Amino acid sequence: MLDWTFIINSIPLYLTAAKLTIGIAFLSIFLSILIGFIIVMIRFFDIKGLKGIAHIYIEVSRNTPLLVQLFFLYFGLPKLGIVLDSFTCGVTGLTFLGGSYMAEAFRTGLDNIDKIQTESAYSLGMNKGQVLRHIIFPQATINSIPVLSANIIFLFKETSVVSACALADLMYVTKDLIGLYYRSDEALLMLVIAYLIILLPISYGLSIVERKVRHGQFGY
């Protein structure tokens, strides 16, 4: 039998935790998209040296668990004399992970553009920057939207791991309530509801954008 009084009394804690979770997620997603774009530009312009570093970053990021990355930031760096607060560790960890996924999403968008389009643009006298701006970037962005949307949802869900850095996010509050009051059913129910309230509107909004793009309403 659920204790509804406990659930109602816990709502303020979950609201505060939800604000922190949303803040971390949005900042991390923005930075991840920025890093992903920079990396795909490095690849597109074939910048020597940086291209190799970008490749190593993607491999390390995608092939190590987020929890391990957070532990390194929060517990490992202080051993080297670098101390980051919990919020910075959480955002850095999510951004480090998300940047590689966003880069691959942009790369997929680029790969789906027919080479004949860029070759035709070059034959018309466009330079590489003009081809990128007028031909590649608009189409690549649209082609990448489905994968970018999936990555955004993925990063939102991955915020559940940042509690390892002692951040009072939704997962941290849930574990805290379970440890203090042993009300597992109520706490976990609140956790599920909180994530659904956050993610369902975002997922619905992104699906609308995808449909509009698919039907050519944004054109290019």
Backbone as numpy.savetxt, mean C-alpha at the origin, in Angstrom:
# Nx Ny Nz CAx CAy CAz Cx Cy Cz
-22.62 -16.17 24.64 -23.47 -14.97 24.64 -22.58 -13.72 24.64
-22.81 -12.85 23.67 -22.00 -11.65 23.57 -22.38 -10.65 24.66
-21.35 -9.98 25.16 -21.56 -8.93 26.16 -21.67 -7.60 25.42
-22.89 -7.15 25.17 -23.11 -5.95 24.39 -22.68 -4.70 25.13
-22.75 -4.74 26.45 -22.27 -3.60 27.24 -20.78 -3.40 27.03
-20.05 -4.51 27.03 -18.61 -4.45 26.78 -18.33 -3.90 25.38
-19.11 -4.35 24.39 -18.92 -3.89 23.02 -19.16 -2.39 22.90
-20.25 -1.91 23.50 -20.57 -0.49 23.44 -19.51 0.35 24.13
-19.04 -0.12 25.27 -18.00 0.62 26.01 -16.66 0.63 25.28
-16.46 -0.34 24.39 -15.19 -0.44 23.66 -15.17 0.39 22.38
-16.32 0.89 21.95 -16.40 1.64 20.70 -15.43 2.83 20.65
-15.33 3.66 21.70 -14.37 4.78 21.64 -12.93 4.34 21.40
-12.54 3.21 22.00 -11.18 2.70 21.79 -10.97 2.32 20.33
-11.97 1.69 19.74 -11.86 1.27 18.35 -11.90 2.46 17.39
-12.64 3.48 17.73 -12.66 4.68 16.89 -11.30 5.36 16.86
-10.67 5.46 18.04 -9.33 6.05 18.11 -8.32 5.20 17.34
-8.42 3.88 17.51 -7.51 2.97 16.81 -7.74 3.03 15.30
-9.00 3.17 14.89 -9.33 3.23 13.47 -8.72 4.47 12.83
-8.76 5.60 13.52 -8.16 6.83 12.99 -6.66 6.64 12.76
-5.99 6.00 13.71 -4.56 5.75 13.56 -4.30 4.80 12.40
-5.11 3.74 12.31 -4.94 2.76 11.23 -5.13 3.41 9.87
-6.16 4.23 9.73 -6.43 4.90 8.46 -5.30 5.87 8.11
-4.81 6.60 9.11 -3.72 7.54 8.87 -2.46 6.84 8.38
-2.11 5.75 9.04 -0.94 4.98 8.63 -1.12 4.43 7.22
-2.31 3.89 6.94 -2.57 3.28 5.64 -2.49 4.30 4.52
-3.16 5.43 4.66 -3.18 6.42 3.58 -1.79 6.99 3.32
-1.05 7.28 4.39 0.31 7.83 4.21 1.20 6.80 3.54
1.11 5.55 3.96 1.93 4.49 3.39 1.58 4.24 1.93
0.29 4.26 1.61 -0.14 4.04 0.23 0.36 5.17 -0.68
0.24 6.41 -0.21 0.72 7.54 -1.00 2.21 7.42 -1.28
2.99 7.13 -0.23 4.44 7.00 -0.40 4.79 5.79 -1.26
4.02 4.71 -1.15 4.27 3.52 -1.95 4.07 3.80 -3.44
2.99 4.52 -3.76 2.73 4.88 -5.15 3.85 5.78 -5.68
4.30 6.71 -4.85 5.39 7.60 -5.26 6.66 6.81 -5.54
7.02 5.91 -4.64 8.22 5.09 -4.83 8.07 4.19 -6.05
6.90 3.59 -6.20 6.66 2.73 -7.36 6.82 3.48 -8.67
6.33 4.71 -8.70 6.45 5.52 -9.92 7.91 5.86 -10.21
8.66 6.22 -9.16 10.08 6.54 -9.33 10.84 5.34 -9.88
10.54 4.17 -9.32 11.24 2.95 -9.76 10.93 2.63 -11.22
9.67 2.76 -11.61 9.33 2.43 -12.99 9.94 3.46 -13.95
10.12 4.71 -13.51 10.80 5.70 -14.33 12.28 5.37 -14.49
12.88 4.88 -13.41 14.29 4.46 -13.48 14.44 3.35 -14.51
13.49 2.42 -14.51 13.54 1.33 -15.47 13.28 1.83 -16.89
12.31 2.72 -17.02 11.94 3.20 -18.36 13.10 3.95 -19.01
13.76 4.82 -18.25 14.87 5.59 -18.79 16.20 4.84 -18.70
16.12 3.60 -18.16 17.30 2.72 -18.10 18.50 3.42 -17.48
18.28 3.95 -16.26 19.34 4.68 -15.56 20.31 3.67 -14.94
21.51 3.66 -15.43 22.51 2.69 -14.98 22.82 2.90 -13.50
23.08 1.85 -12.79 23.37 1.93 -11.36 22.09 1.90 -10.55
21.23 2.88 -10.78 19.97 2.95 -10.05 19.03 1.81 -10.44
19.13 1.35 -11.67 18.29 0.26 -12.13 18.60 -1.02 -11.36
19.88 -1.27 -11.10 20.27 -2.45 -10.33 19.81 -2.35 -8.89
19.94 -1.15 -8.31 19.49 -0.93 -6.93 17.98 -1.14 -6.82
17.24 -0.65 -7.81 15.79 -0.80 -7.82 15.40 -2.28 -7.89
16.13 -3.04 -8.69 15.85 -4.47 -8.82 16.10 -5.19 -7.49
17.20 -4.86 -6.82 17.51 -5.48 -5.53 16.45 -5.12 -4.50
16.04 -3.85 -4.50 15.00 -3.40 -3.56 13.71 -4.20 -3.73
13.29 -4.37 -4.98 12.04 -5.09 -5.25 12.14 -6.54 -4.78
13.26 -7.18 -5.04 13.43 -8.57 -4.65 13.44 -8.72 -3.13
14.16 -7.83 -2.44 14.22 -7.90 -0.97 12.85 -7.60 -0.37
12.20 -6.59 -0.88 10.90 -6.17 -0.33 9.85 -7.25 -0.50
9.76 -7.83 -1.69 8.70 -8.79 -1.99 8.97 -10.18 -1.41
10.21 -10.45 -1.04 10.55 -11.80 -0.58 10.91 -11.88 0.90
10.58 -10.83 1.65 10.72 -10.87 3.10 9.40 -10.47 3.74
8.99 -11.14 4.81 7.70 -10.83 5.45 7.71 -9.43 6.06
6.56 -8.79 6.05 6.44 -7.45 6.63 6.80 -7.46 8.11
6.42 -8.51 8.80 6.73 -8.59 10.24 8.23 -8.57 10.48
8.98 -9.26 9.65 10.44 -9.27 9.78 11.00 -7.88 9.50
10.47 -7.21 8.49 10.90 -5.86 8.17 10.64 -4.90 9.34
9.46 -5.03 9.96 9.11 -4.17 11.10 10.01 -4.45 12.29
10.29 -5.72 12.54 11.19 -6.07 13.65 12.58 -5.48 13.43
13.03 -5.51 12.18 14.35 -4.95 11.88 14.35 -3.44 12.15
13.28 -2.76 11.73 13.21 -1.31 11.93 13.08 -0.94 13.41
12.25 -1.69 14.12 11.91 -1.31 15.49 12.92 -1.83 16.52
13.44 -3.05 16.29 14.36 -3.64 17.25 15.80 -3.69 16.75
15.97 -3.79 15.42 17.32 -3.92 14.88 18.07 -2.61 14.73
17.40 -1.60 14.18 18.07 -0.33 13.95 18.60 0.33 15.22
17.90 0.25 16.36 18.46 0.84 17.59 19.82 0.27 17.96
20.09 -0.99 17.58 21.40 -1.58 17.83 22.49 -0.89 17.02
22.05 -0.25 15.92 22.99 0.48 15.07 23.00 1.97 15.39
22.28 2.34 16.43 22.23 3.74 16.84 21.16 4.56 16.15
20.25 3.89 15.43 19.16 4.58 14.72 17.85 4.23 15.41
17.23 5.19 16.04 16.00 4.95 16.78 14.83 5.65 16.09
13.84 4.87 15.70 12.64 5.41 15.06 11.44 5.19 15.98
10.53 6.17 16.00 9.33 5.97 16.82 8.41 4.96 16.15
7.40 4.50 16.88 6.52 3.44 16.40 5.81 3.82 15.11
5.30 5.04 15.05 4.57 5.48 13.86 5.48 5.47 12.63
6.69 5.99 12.78 7.63 6.02 11.65 8.00 4.62 11.20
8.19 3.72 12.16 8.51 2.33 11.82 7.37 1.69 11.03
6.14 1.92 11.49 4.99 1.34 10.82 4.84 1.84 9.40
4.94 3.15 9.22 4.81 3.75 7.89 5.96 3.32 6.99
7.17 3.30 7.54 8.35 2.91 6.75 8.24 1.47 6.29
7.82 0.58 7.20 7.69 -0.83 6.86 6.65 -1.05 5.76
5.48 -0.44 5.92 4.43 -0.60 4.91 4.84 0.02 3.57
5.52 1.16 3.63 5.98 1.82 2.40 7.04 0.99 1.70
7.96 0.42 2.48 9.01 -0.41 1.91 8.40 -1.61 1.18
7.38 -2.21 1.80 6.70 -3.35 1.17 5.86 -2.89 -0.02
5.07 -1.84 0.18 4.14 -1.40 -0.86 4.81 -0.83 -2.08
5.95 -0.17 -1.91 6.62 0.44 -3.05 6.97 -0.56 -4.13
7.39 -1.74 -3.74 7.76 -2.76 -4.72 6.53 -3.27 -5.47
5.42 -3.44 -4.75 4.20 -3.90 -5.40 3.64 -2.85 -6.36
3.71 -1.59 -5.95 3.24 -0.52 -6.83 4.13 -0.42 -8.07
5.43 -0.61 -7.89 6.35 -0.57 -9.04 6.01 -1.66 -10.04
5.70 -2.85 -9.54 5.34 -3.95 -10.44 4.00 -3.69 -11.12
3.09 -3.01 -10.41 1.80 -2.66 -11.02 2.01 -1.69 -12.18
2.84 -0.67 -11.97 3.15 0.28 -13.05 3.88 -0.42 -14.20
4.76 -1.34 -13.86 5.50 -2.06 -14.91 4.54 -2.87 -15.77
3.55 -3.49 -15.12 2.55 -4.25 -15.86 1.79 -3.34 -16.82
1.46 -2.14 -16.34 0.78 -1.18 -17.21 1.61 -0.80 -18.41
2.90 -0.63 -18.20 3.80 -0.29 -19.32 3.91 -1.43 -20.32
4.01 -2.65 -19.79 4.19 -3.81 -20.66 2.97 -4.06 -21.55
1.80 -3.57 -21.14 0.58 -3.81 -21.90 0.37 -2.80 -23.04
1.31 -1.88 -23.20 1.20 -0.90 -24.28 1.91 -1.45 -25.52
1.23 -1.44 -26.64 1.82 -1.95 -27.88 3.03 -1.13 -28.28
4.10 -1.82 -28.63 5.32 -1.14 -29.03 5.13 -0.28 -30.27
4.17 -0.66 -31.08 3.94 0.09 -32.32 3.56 1.54 -32.02
2.91 1.76 -30.87 2.51 3.12 -30.52 3.73 3.99 -30.23
4.67 3.47 -29.44 5.87 4.25 -29.13 6.75 4.41 -30.36
6.84 3.37 -31.17 7.64 3.46 -32.39 7.06 4.51 -33.34
5.73 4.57 -33.42 5.10 5.57 -34.28 5.36 6.97 -33.75
5.32 7.11 -32.41 5.58 8.42 -31.81 7.00 8.88 -32.07
7.95 7.96 -31.96 9.35 8.31 -32.24 9.52 8.70 -33.72
8.81 8.00 -34.60 8.92 8.30 -36.04 8.35 9.67 -36.38
7.46 10.17 -35.49 6.90 11.51 -35.70 7.79 12.60 -35.13
8.91 12.21 -34.52 9.86 13.18 -34.02 9.75 13.46 -32.54
8.94 12.70 -31.81 8.84 12.89 -30.37 10.09 12.36 -29.67
10.51 13.04 -28.60 11.60 12.50 -27.79 11.02 11.58 -26.73
11.91 10.99 -25.93 11.45 10.00 -24.95 10.54 10.60 -23.90
10.84 11.84 -23.48 10.01 12.51 -22.49 8.61 12.78 -23.03
8.50 13.20 -24.28 7.20 13.47 -24.88 6.40 12.19 -25.08
7.08 11.13 -25.46 6.40 9.84 -25.62 5.85 9.37 -24.28
6.65 9.55 -23.24 6.21 9.15 -21.90 4.99 9.94 -21.47
5.04 11.25 -21.69 3.96 12.13 -21.22 2.66 11.95 -22.00
2.77 11.86 -23.32 1.56 11.89 -24.15 1.06 10.51 -24.56
1.93 9.53 -24.61 1.54 8.21 -25.11 1.52 7.16 -23.99
2.64 7.04 -23.29 2.81 5.93 -22.36 2.11 6.17 -21.03
2.38 7.33 -20.41 1.87 7.56 -19.04 0.35 7.46 -18.94
-0.42 8.11 -19.82 -1.89 8.01 -19.69 -2.39 6.57 -19.80
-1.86 5.82 -20.77 -2.32 4.45 -20.97 -1.83 3.52 -19.86
-0.57 3.69 -19.46 -0.01 2.83 -18.42 -0.76 3.01 -17.10
-1.13 4.26 -16.79 -1.87 4.53 -15.57 -3.21 3.82 -15.58
-3.92 3.91 -16.69 -5.22 3.26 -16.81 -5.08 1.74 -16.75
-4.08 1.21 -17.44 -3.85 -0.24 -17.43 -3.50 -0.76 -16.04
-2.89 0.11 -15.23 -2.42 -0.30 -13.91 -3.49 -0.23 -12.83
-4.60 0.44 -13.10 -5.60 0.70 -12.06 -6.09 -0.57 -11.37
-6.44 -1.65 -12.08 -6.89 -2.85 -11.37 -5.86 -3.39 -10.38
-4.60 -3.43 -10.79 -3.55 -3.95 -9.90 -3.28 -2.96 -8.77
-3.28 -1.67 -9.07 -3.09 -0.66 -8.03 -4.20 -0.75 -6.99
-5.43 -0.96 -7.44 -6.56 -1.09 -6.51 -6.37 -2.28 -5.58
-5.95 -3.40 -6.16 -5.70 -4.59 -5.34 -4.59 -4.35 -4.33
-3.56 -3.62 -4.74 -2.44 -3.32 -3.84 -2.87 -2.38 -2.71
-3.77 -1.44 -3.01 -4.26 -0.53 -1.99 -5.02 -1.30 -0.91
-5.90 -2.20 -1.32 -6.63 -3.03 -0.36 -5.66 -3.90 0.43
-4.67 -4.45 -0.27 -3.67 -5.30 0.38 -2.92 -4.55 1.47
-2.49 -3.33 1.17 -1.74 -2.55 2.16 -2.62 -2.14 3.34
-3.89 -1.85 3.08 -4.81 -1.55 4.18 -4.89 -2.74 5.13
-5.00 -3.93 4.59 -5.11 -5.12 5.44 -3.80 -5.41 6.16
-2.69 -5.06 5.52 -1.39 -5.31 6.14 -1.13 -4.40 7.34
-1.95 -3.35 7.52 -1.79 -2.51 8.71 -2.00 -3.30 9.99
-2.65 -4.45 9.89 -2.88 -5.28 11.08 -1.58 -5.81 11.67
-0.48 -5.70 10.92 0.81 -6.21 11.39 1.59 -5.15 12.18
1.28 -3.86 11.97 2.09 -2.81 12.58 1.96 -2.75 14.10
1.01 -3.49 14.66 0.91 -3.55 16.13 2.19 -4.12 16.74
3.00 -4.79 15.91 4.28 -5.32 16.39 5.22 -4.20 16.82
4.96 -2.99 16.35 5.78 -1.83 16.71 5.17 -1.05 17.87
4.28 -1.67 18.62 3.62 -1.04 19.76 2.75 0.13 19.35
2.19 0.06 18.13 1.25 1.08 17.67 -0.15 0.67 18.09
-0.89 1.59 18.65 -2.25 1.28 19.15 -3.26 1.30 18.02
-3.04 0.45 17.03 -3.97 0.34 15.92 -5.10 -0.61 16.30
-5.92 -0.99 15.31 -7.06 -1.86 15.58 -6.65 -3.21 16.14
-5.62 -3.81 15.57 -5.17 -5.11 16.05 -4.60 -5.01 17.45
-3.85 -3.97 17.73 -3.24 -3.78 19.06 -4.33 -3.65 20.12
-5.34 -2.83 19.84 -6.44 -2.64 20.79 -7.18 -3.95 21.03
-7.39 -4.71 19.97 -8.08 -5.99 20.09 -7.31 -6.95 20.99
-6.02 -7.09 20.73 -5.20 -7.98 21.56 -5.14 -7.51 23.00
-5.12 -6.19 23.18 -5.07 -5.61 24.53 -6.34 -5.94 25.30
-7.49 -5.79 24.66 -8.76 -6.07 25.32 -8.90 -7.55 25.64
-8.45 -8.39 24.72 -8.50 -9.84 24.98 -7.62 -10.20 26.16
-6.42 -9.61 26.21 -5.50 -9.90 27.31 -5.99 -9.40 28.66
-6.70 -8.26 28.66 -7.16 -7.67 29.92 -8.47 -8.28 30.42
-9.40 -8.52 29.49 -10.76 -8.91 29.91 -11.18 -10.30 29.43
-10.37 -10.92 28.60 -10.67 -12.26 28.08 -12.00 -12.31 27.32
-12.34 -11.21 26.66 -13.56 -11.15 25.87 -13.19 -11.29 24.38
-12.76 -12.50 24.02 -12.24 -12.73 22.67 -13.31 -12.53 21.60
-14.49 -13.10 21.82 -15.54 -13.01 20.81 -15.93 -11.57 20.52
-16.12 -10.80 21.57 -16.53 -9.41 21.40 -15.44 -8.58 20.72
-14.20 -8.75 21.19 -13.09 -7.97 20.64 -12.85 -8.30 19.17
-12.88 -9.58 18.84 -12.65 -9.98 17.45 -13.80 -9.56 16.55
-15.03 -9.59 17.07 -16.17 -9.11 16.30 -16.02 -7.62 15.98
-15.59 -6.85 16.96 -15.37 -5.42 16.75 -14.26 -5.17 15.74
-13.23 -6.01 15.77 -12.12 -5.88 14.82 -12.60 -6.11 13.40
-13.36 -7.18 13.20 -13.88 -7.50 11.87 -14.79 -6.39 11.37
-15.68 -5.92 12.23 -16.60 -4.85 11.83 -15.84 -3.58 11.47
-14.82 -3.25 12.26 -14.03 -2.04 12.00 -13.36 -2.10 10.64
-12.74 -3.24 10.31 -12.09 -3.36 9.02 -13.09 -3.35 7.87
-14.26 -3.95 8.09 -15.29 -3.93 7.05 -15.79 -2.51 6.80
-16.00 -1.75 7.86 -16.47 -0.37 7.72 -15.45 0.47 6.95
-14.17 0.19 7.17 -13.12 0.95 6.48 -12.96 0.49 5.04
-12.89 -0.83 4.83 -12.48 -1.36 3.54 -13.61 -1.47 2.52
-14.83 -1.72 2.96 -15.92 -1.89 1.99 -16.15 -0.63 1.15
-16.22 0.57 1.75 -16.38 1.77 0.91 -15.20 2.00 -0.03
-13.99 1.74 0.46 -12.81 1.91 -0.38 -12.85 0.93 -1.55
-13.16 -0.32 -1.25 -13.25 -1.34 -2.29 -14.32 -1.01 -3.31
-15.46 -0.53 -2.83 -16.56 -0.15 -3.73 -16.16 1.03 -4.61
-15.51 2.03 -4.00 -15.07 3.19 -4.76 -14.07 2.83 -5.84
-13.12 1.96 -5.50 -12.11 1.54 -6.47 -12.74 0.72 -7.60
-13.75 -0.09 -7.26 -14.43 -0.88 -8.30 -15.17 0.02 -9.28
-15.72 1.14 -8.78 -16.39 2.10 -9.66 -15.38 2.72 -10.63
-14.21 3.09 -10.10 -13.16 3.66 -10.95 -12.75 2.65 -12.02
-12.58 1.39 -11.64 -12.19 0.35 -12.59 -13.23 0.20 -13.69
-14.51 0.22 -13.32 -15.57 0.06 -14.32 -15.60 1.23 -15.29
-15.42 2.43 -14.76 -15.41 3.61 -15.62 -14.25 3.54 -16.62
-13.10 3.12 -16.12 -11.93 3.01 -16.99 -12.15 1.92 -18.04
-12.71 0.80 -17.59 -12.93 -0.31 -18.51 -13.89 0.07 -19.63
-14.86 0.93 -19.34 -15.82 1.33 -20.35 -15.41 2.58 -21.11
-14.17 3.03 -20.87 -13.62 4.12 -21.66 -14.12 5.48 -21.32
-14.73 5.65 -20.11 -15.27 6.96 -19.77 -14.19 7.97 -19.45
-12.98 7.50 -19.12 -11.88 8.41 -18.85 -11.01 8.60 -20.08
-11.13 7.69 -21.02 -10.42 7.80 -22.29 -8.96 8.17 -22.19
-8.24 8.10 -23.29 -6.87 8.58 -23.38 -6.51 8.80 -24.83
